[in-house]
Amino acid sequence: MGNSEEDDGFILLDFEVIPENEMIERARSFFNRMSRRRTTRHFSDREVPREMIELAIRTASTAPS
C-alpha cells in the first residue's frame, strides 16, 4: 500500500466551502427542479447521438459504490 490515498488509486475530494445563503439557494433550486419530475411512458423515436449515450454511461460509472 502507498503512503497516501492517491497512491492507493483514490482521488482526494477537492472540498469547496460554500456560504450558507448560497447553499440554501442551491437546495431550494434543486428541490424546485426535483419536484417537477414526472415518469415517462412515451418515448421519442428520434435517434440519440452515440456520444451522448457514451457520456451518460461514463458519468454513471463515476458514482461511488
C-alpha positions, 0 to 999 in steps of 0.5 A, a space after each residue: 500500500 502507498 503512503 497516501 490515498 492517491 497512491 492507493 488509486 483514490 482521488 482526494 475530494 477537492 472540498 469547496 466551502 460554500 456560504 450558507 445563503 448560497 447553499 440554501 439557494 442551491 437546495 431550494 433550486 434543486 428541490 424546485 427542479 426535483 419536484 417537477 419530475 414526472 415518469 415517462 411512458 412515451 418515448 421519442 423515436 428520434 435517434 440519440 447521438 452515440 456520444 451522448 449515450 457514451 457520456 451518460 454511461 461514463 458519468 454513471 460509472 463515476 458514482 461511488 459504490 
